[in-house]
Amino acid sequence: MSKVYSGGYLAVNELSLEVGDGEFMVLLGPSGCGKTTVLRMIAGLEEVTAGEVWFGRTEGTWLTPQDRGVAMVFQSGALYPNRTARENIMFPLRMAGEDPVEASAKAAGLAKILGIDAALDRLPWTLSGGQRQRVAIGRAVIRQPKVFLMDEPLSNLDATMRTELRQEIGSMTRDMNITTVYVTHDQVEALTLADRIAIMRDGKIEDVGTPGQVYDDPATAFTAGFLGTPRINLMSATVRVIARQSVSLDFGTQAIALPPTDRRSAILSHHDGEQIIVGARSDAFALTTDPAAVNQVSGTLRALEFHGNQWIAFVDSGIDLLSPDLVGLSRQRRTRANTDGRPTSHSAGSRVHRTAGQLSALGAKAKTLIVRPTPITLEPLTSPTHRRSDLVLEIDNAGGLNVRDQVRLAIDVSRVHIFDRHGQRVDRVQR
């Protein structure tokens, strides 16, 4: 599905995603990548410009929000300020005509599970941020929706409360077997909560997989860079093929070699002279004092940071490092949605004034209005560099190390990822 806002802004670009029954799917990505828009299109709060939304075997593209069987929790909680916590939780049941006594009993039982049973008779303004968000969650799940939608529900809470409520959300949704789509820009939330993660960028999905898959086996350089702390080192390199079989990754002043048995060596042996990106997480490096060790690079220790259980070292190696945010990024994010200048997007509130036939016709017409952005010529890989050419690595003990020391770093090539100049893995990922 796609979403084009008034003025031709393409917020979601031909996105396709299937969420399994009972699955906890996390949409992860930076601010402005379109993840909340996707969530609102599933909920029916935004019209789909082109494409379809299905719930099982039922097409729900033009169903009203109340007919979709979904419940949504917003970032702010959005509680009724003049109703108690109990009344807020009960509200969907009361609107459905359920007996007040039974609705109150269900609200009390759910509040106990959420740990807010002692606050049921308090107004929202007297509750803490965590309590208000628990009330919002209770109100959403009490009517047992088919799909549970959550839009960054923990972003306004402190670190301790986020950890506590994150665990409760995960256990509660799995105990209730509710299909959940959860939006966040926090990689910790995504990695700890998700059955699968869909990583979004610029209105599209970059990668989809289990937390282990997208972290350990990323399909793109952006995925590799978005996940992990400290961020992955993305090094600009050139393929050098020696005697038609030996493959070296040339960083300019330094180089490493791939073993002949490495599958990537066979792939790159046909691409002599091409630019690539070598991605190595901080734990792929190890300090060494052996000048004869294979696959090592050298540099000057520029800074040391103490992180409690480890040290983070910054080594100026002279290697061009690339920003994951810029690799393969299209500069053209806008598209003309209508040649006569009229918007193809309408507010959700206007839906009630149209017939189902009119809406279907609008959806069909919209498919012909979306114009894909014109392909652009990418700039050289050396342009999107960091402030310094610093390799970032983790070390257990910084004893004996001083800033400005010359150091040698051994690289475990089995733990590096190799991407083409557009940020796609050279050894394509199969999910």
Beta strands, then each sheet from edge to edge (+ up, - down):
strand 1: 3-5
strand 2: 9-12
strand 3: 24-28
strand 4: 54-55
strand 5: 58-59
strand 6: 70-73
strand 7: 147-151
strand 8: 179-184
strand 9: 196-201
strand 10: 204-209
strand 11: 233-242
strand 12: 246-250
strand 13: 255-258
strand 14: 275-280
strand 15: 285-288
strand 16: 296-306
strand 17: 311-316
strand 18: 390-395
strand 19: 406-411
strand 20: 417-420
sheet 1: 1+ 2-
sheet 2: 6+ 7+ 8+ 3+ 9+ 10-
sheet 3: 4+ 5-
sheet 4: 13+ 12- 11+ 14- 20+
sheet 5: 15+ 19- 16+ 17- 18+
end
